[in-house]
C-alpha cells in the first residue's frame, strides 16, 4: 500500500495529506519519504506524531433488492442506508435501481477496482424480455457496440425459455444489457445478477448481506 493511501484510509483528505507532508509531519520509520512510497507491514508510520494504524479490510456479498440505489447518498434508497454496516463500503458491480441481485461491497479500494476493471471477472445475469427471443435478436448479442464512447465486446448467452436468457458479460458498460436489447428491438422487463467471477448468491436472500471469511 502507498503511503498517501494509508494516510487517507485513516480519515485524512487529500488536501490534509499534502499539507501534513509539506510540513514534514508524516514519517516512515522516523524519516521523511515521498507520499508515493510503498509501505511494508513492518514500517512504522506516524502522522503529526501519532502512529497510523493499518485498516482492517472487510468483504461482503450483498443481494441488492429492486428499488435500492447503488450509489452512496443520504436517501433511504441508497444501499449504504440498507445494510446496517458501520463502514464506508464501496461497490463492485453496481446495478441500476430496477435491477437486483449480487453486488460485492468492501472498504478495500484496490480489490473493488480489480473486480470492476478486470475482463477476467465475468458477470452472469438472468434476463427476461418483453418479446419472444428470435434468431435475429440473439445475433445482436454477437455484435460490438459503442456505448458512451466505449466499445463493447460480444455477450455470451444461453437460452432458458422463449423470453428468458442467461447472459455472461466480461465488462459492465453503462446499462449495457438494456441498451443493446433496445437497439435490437426488444425491452428488458427483469434483470437479475446471480454471479460475479467466482462469487455467487447461493442461499443469500433478497436484502441480506453476508461477510466473506476470505478472498
Secondary structure as UniProt FT lines:
FT   HELIX           3..9
FT   TURN            10..11
FT   HELIX           14..22
FT   TURN            23..24
FT   STRAND          26..28
FT   TURN            29..30
FT   TURN            35..36
FT   TURN            41..42
FT   STRAND          45..47
FT   TURN            48..49
FT   STRAND          50..51
FT   STRAND          59..64
FT   TURN            66..67
FT   TURN            76..77
FT   HELIX           79..81
FT   STRAND          90..92
FT   TURN            97..98
FT   STRAND          100..106
FT   HELIX           109..117
FT   TURN            119..120
FT   STRAND          123..129
FT   HELIX           135..139
FT   HELIX           140..142
FT   STRAND          146..147
FT   TURN            148..149
FT   STRAND          150..151
FT   STRAND          156..161
FT   TURN            162..163
FT   STRAND          164..169
FT   TURN            174..175
FT   HELIX           176..183
FT   TURN            184..185
FT   STRAND          188..196
FT   TURN            197..198
FT   STRAND          199..200
FT   TURN            202..203
FT   TURN            206..207
FT   STRAND          209..211
//
